[in-house]
Amino acid sequence: MRSVSHLRYPLDRIFSISSHTPILRAIQDCREGMSSRAIAREARVNHQSCAVAVKNLEALGLLQRQGSGKTQLIRLNFKNYIVKNLLLPLLRQEREFLKKLKQEITETFKKDALAITLFGSAARDQDILGSDIDLLLIIQGPNKNKILTHAMTYSSTFVHRYGIRLSSIVMTVRQVKDRVKRSDPLMKNILSEGIDLLPQRLKNLLS
């Protein structure tokens, strides 16, 4: 296989090993440095893999050590061009990604919905590649068909923009209350684990 220019494509070596990304993510804000074990724990990488990854990233000039012996701490080399101009902006945008999704969803439906609740794997931080974002919209009865159409149209836009399916359930307050009275498992799950995106909380709306 033909070698790829490191100067032209510096990110190839950085992202070629899966453990590099969680380690960079774990230490992105720690200017005083962290121990190797602390990095491994925060990144959820076993200690041996962490040690190898830290050595690789250090060889690339992305990490630097402070102190000596057992008191050595590891941190990003914040003066490094790639760290400063490529990695940190990317990691910080990643950290804001879910927040931005929630904000856009809220802005899209806040005029029509009494409550907007995120539920399912995304609410539990257990979503995987291919998972939907599950959403419950509580509305006034007369507008249900209009909002259903709006939700379907927006879902199509959403998947093209983010590569993630948005699965919306549109219900009236009465419909939700009826399902709660019947001990509906889905409603139990939503009330237990759901994340409200509007100031109006779903539990308060149903009380």
Steps between C-alpha positions, in 0.01 A plus 500: 500500500630844407588712804300818558675831557483592869547868419208497259274275708605533868162383629544152350749390765310672779168328428638170367494346850164495676639570849654833391166682478363424850839586651513836323141560604576414863786748535385784277424739789762388752784751480662381824530147362375155602666176600499213252259305720266796531499542123427129450214517749349817350538372143369153593804337342701224668828617651725313255320637193506846655877485556559402135265770371658768719843402367372526141341840557809623680715395202273709278566802723140519618564413866763608747608371841556701813686391812691175536458141612168406656399866526509551123195668358393499135321779321438629150775706342285810469765678293492230232338627178293183442377499860414868498349535153364155414442276801368739765243669272383155385474358853317807625253487214444132577423588861236748383346264242219352711424839653464651152269216393279559802493876434400453137226251589369738766498796261320293237209390720476748789223706337275197453583272794399529865786266592791346311659193657805309380489133598648161414867418451599861430357612835690220678829568314479143368449585134717325241568561133163468325290582808204734458440810708159431658281801567161547662308816404202593716260727314151651499254265331381711201852537358602135508486421128686819409777432751525136394567615144749759624681235708526262204636773272749614761615142563599472134699825523657391828635168370658670199662765719627280782485141374272412793134400481255702708204290608218720633184396682230768504232473769249717679499543877187286524655219298807497722293501818291210371813297427644581842178378666534173308858464629633514147867381506614764250355784707656356817836504323456857375391633839789321671786578262380774266680833465275806470618751239252773594461672839161329524569155646297204376424381855365842596287513187337170592440580867 
